[in-house]
Amino acid sequence: MSKSYEIIGSIAVIGQDDGMELAEQILKQNKNVKTIAKRTGDVEGEYRIKKVKVILGENTTETIHKENNVRIKIDINKAYYSPRLQTERQRIMEQVKKGEIIIDMFAGVGPYTIAIAKKVKHIYALDHNADAIKLLEENIKLNKITNVTALTGDSLKIIDTLPKAHRIIMNAPRQNNKETLKKAMSKIRKNGIIHYYTTTENEKPKVTGLRKIRERRVIDYSPGKQHICIEYKKN
């Protein structure tokens, strides 16, 4: 059976070219899967959403996904979420320290925010997608977290209103560029860390006042195209 599908909570998502035979096999062989959804196209719009259509099982695109000892509620037709980044989120979770103030610039439904919240002082989670922020607010309650401020709107404008952070997470490869990095730098404390995500085909920006300390491959998108994290430290 093809391994090209991914499982998000109780939903298995198969590719555009996969058929009902695969859907039936997945549903039969995975007792926790209740819904089979099929991709209907590539990533769409500014919110990076890969739309799906339910083809088998329970007719829903909403589920709760468990990872890193937290629960993430997600509607896969309303907000971006990738279970493939679980290991990367765990890596960041292991780096954060008690007492840190963090800005999650492109938080989505909050997988980074929710994973690290209980280890830090406060997190400001920003996103332009109102549906994603609504789900994030539900995830805050679901995980009984009290130290997260969720804000809807343009992250590049909202960040101007926030206090300086010890760490900034920028998981938006399609939006990140030299200007967004400069904006983050304006809100990072001395010796603070910026986790800047991009792809191997994009620019790796250099900004005066920031020192690149690490670069690592996160996941492969396709041959020759990788999702990478560049970590910068403020001088």
Secondary structure, DSSP 8 states (H G I E B T S, - for coil): -----EEETTEEEE-TT--HHHHHHHHHH-TT--EEEEEEEEEETTTTEEEEEEEEES--SEEEEEETTEEEEEETTTS---GGGHHHHHHHHHH--TT-EEEETT-TT-HHHHHHGGGSSEEEEEES-HHHHHHHHHHHHHTT--SEEEEES-HHHHGGGS--EEEEEE--TTT--HHHHHHHHTTEEEEEEEEEEEETTS-----TTEEEEEEEEEEEEETTEEEEEEEEEE-
